[in-house]
Amino acid sequence: MRERLYGRNPVYETLRAARRRFYRLWVADGVQVKGSLRAALRLAGEKGVEVQRLPRRKLDALLGHAHHQGVVLEASPYPYADLDAMLALAAKRGEPPFFLLLDALQDPQNLATLLRTAEAVGVHGVLLPLRRTATITPAVVNASSGASEHLLVAQHNLAQAIDRLQARNVWVVGLEGSAEAGPPEAVSLRGALALVVGSEGRGLRRLVRQKCDALLRLPMRGKMESLNAAVAGSVALYLAWQQRGWDGRSN
């Protein structure tokens, strides 16, 4: 089975991460070779990936749409990881575990946004449910600008994953807007942490919610009752990174 990844930056980041097998790189005739496309072609050459020039209309036909920015990479499917690999990554970095659990998120764009934020703040791994959830598709890779390729993402029974994390002394915090949830100043996001973000509309499922050690509510002062799941999750991830002392920031 093969996937076709598209977009200049997503293709470049996929080649840079080098976690998939690569079969060929298609580039549209007449496209300007600069920036991330130039870097992608350099990496393709270093990795021995076949590069083919095609008329743009043929690239459109390969994907069924024209959002490829003149470049398409044929590669193996997304390499899902497991929880042990995520814990090992935290240990390798010498950092307390920092995980993002997405409880049946449905919108691929929301998933992509949260993956991009998770990568930006140094999350060690992202856990998705085994079913009824958005997964890492070429569209998600594109929308995340390739951030998904640098993350460890696992598919797991979330209730069981929470049990395993709590057995490792990981503090599990669910994000929701109920009156039972505490504001940021009342909820610890320091140390070993798993932040759980619920699905659009429905929020956290009952069993997942019950297993959380604490619930976090983002304060609102405007007229809207809630934030989009991806926005709320991204804000919470940055709050957690801030409480962790901005560990490992590059600037």
Steps between C-alpha positions, in 0.01 A plus 500: 500500500626846408394858573541815296609795710484848355595860561851643509554524874320174590705311242823660620424420866409141411831453322685672783338282768589188297255275685333357188615313193516724194421381147496803273468876497291665231564865412285708264659625179593866516472529878746739667759302693567706811454492877363178645463343154870551433577345840262209429671427170839506673379251761343281233835488322684412821253218572498362148133581440399501133390845381260527205379811321133500403258748343299671773173352371640150557588589859145628540371166372728302734346666805153586378560866592743781425624589849843341458708818435674314221644214706375153601691235697405132479584335831406218736210551746539708815719316756293488819700455819402355839482626856827334601685691227355827629605428857846404372526831310423698818764300688753553221445875516524495878159669528181415690252341257277742310216341301193611309198268493228577243167346595325422169577826321310492170624794294829437312577873505468509880723195527759664274497822704549312826782291353678813386464658844605177674818486292571867569483461881703179516232240572653151521200328347139528386244225562191445285216256569486174304186603310254784436773757470685701238832332413825602332407525133684688223250785551594519870871491417442789261288701744755450778772625261684172559513530881338156523816347354709612798257372764445160655129424458338183631156342465393361836202431722507832684356372829766228513769747399398731787529208743851427375604863520364543851691188604810693385397800715389705202239761601200485262310826443183518291410822322133602521275792575289364786460672836684205660817583308755733657661809344868490394622650828332217696614203288859378498641439154857452624700181495388179331180595318243362258256761369171358369299694240148384418316487170326793337158552653491193725817567697652224712334159505367398840755227579795710387374795701459287814857377474651849490682615813382858447291708260617828349272783387625792290346828623281692254405866521334546161151406385595164347448200727801297388805483277556269206656171619826566315530856633418398858741206484775720359454760774511226765817350350674838523376548857651162584829588331507827692442323833778256408735798487514525119730195509717457193394812311734596223474877527 
